[in-house]
Each structure stands twice: as C-alpha cells, then as structure tokens.
C-alpha cells in the first residue's frame, strides 16, 4: 500500500471569517430572494459572529488533524518528524 505524503498537513478549510460570512450571506440570499443584507441587522450580526466561531473551530481542527497525521506517520510508518529550520531574527 502506497502512502501519499503530499496530503500531510492539507487543511480542511483555509477561509477567513469574512469569507465564511460572505458565503453564508450569499446562501441566505439564494434561499430567501426577498431578503436584503443590511449592515448591523440581527441576521448579519449573527452570521458574522458564527463565522468567527466557525473559523476558530476550523483552525483548531486543522491543527488537530495535522498532529494526528504526524503521529500516525511516526507510529505506523516510522517516518520521524522533521525538526525544521532554526528560527533566525532578521
């Protein structure tokens, strides 16, 4: 069985909270054509708040999945983690 190392560290989602909110507003406008997004309306405020929370959850999930993938590589396939390069100040 071949293991594709190029998929290691690929995030679930890389969108920013603003992108998530805009996609949600677009979806809501598609579902309710008569609805118009207005700044500071309760719907938009709620969508923006949920987008911030979802972005935090997705970032945590990306980090967790990367750690699990690395652990599987280390334990099952004996692929050690690379230490990376030394940090240097400019």
N, C-alpha and C positions, 0 to 999 in steps of 0.2 A: 504494500500500500504506500503510495507516494503522498507525502505531506507537503502542501503548498505553503511555503514560508512567506510568500508575498502577502498573504492575507492576515498575518500577525499585525496587530495594532491598528487595523482598519476600524475607524469609529462607526458607531451605529448611525449617528446623525451629527452633522457639523454646522447646523444652522444656528444663528444667533437669535436671542429672544425677539428682536424686531422682525426677523424673517418668519418666525413661528406665528407671531401676532398677525402679520400681514396675510399669511396663508390662511389663518383662521377667519379673518375678516372676509377674505375672498370666498371661502367656503360658505360662510354665513350669508353673504350676498347672493351666492348661487342658489342656496336653499330657499331664501326669502327675498325674491327680487324687489319687493317693495321697501325693504329695509335699507336705510341710508346710514352709513357710519358717520358719526359726528364726534369730534374731539370732546372728551370729558363726559360722554354719555355713559350710563351704567354698563352697557354692553361692552363698549370699547375698553373701559377701565378694567372690567373683569377679564376680558380676553388678554389684555396686556399683563395683568397680574398672574394669570395662569401660565402665560408664555414664559415669564421669568422663572416660575417654579418648575415648569417642564424642562427648561434649559438647564437648570441646576441638576435635576434628576438625570437627564441625558448625559451630562458631563460626568456625574458620578458613575453611571452605568458604563460609559466608555472606559474610565479608569479601572473599574472592577473587571470588565471583560479582558482588558489588556493584561491585568495581573493574573487572571485565571489562565489565559493563553500561555503566558510565560511560565507559570507553574506546571502546566501540562507538558510543555516542551521540556522543562527541566526534569520532571519526574518520569515521564513516559518515554521520551525520545533522547534523553541525556544531552540536550542542547543547552549549554550553560548560557546564562545571561551575560551579555557584553557589558562591561563596566562603563563604556562610553568614553568620551574625551574629558580631559581635565578642564574645569572652568578657569577662564582667564579673564581678567579685567582689561578693558581697553584703555 
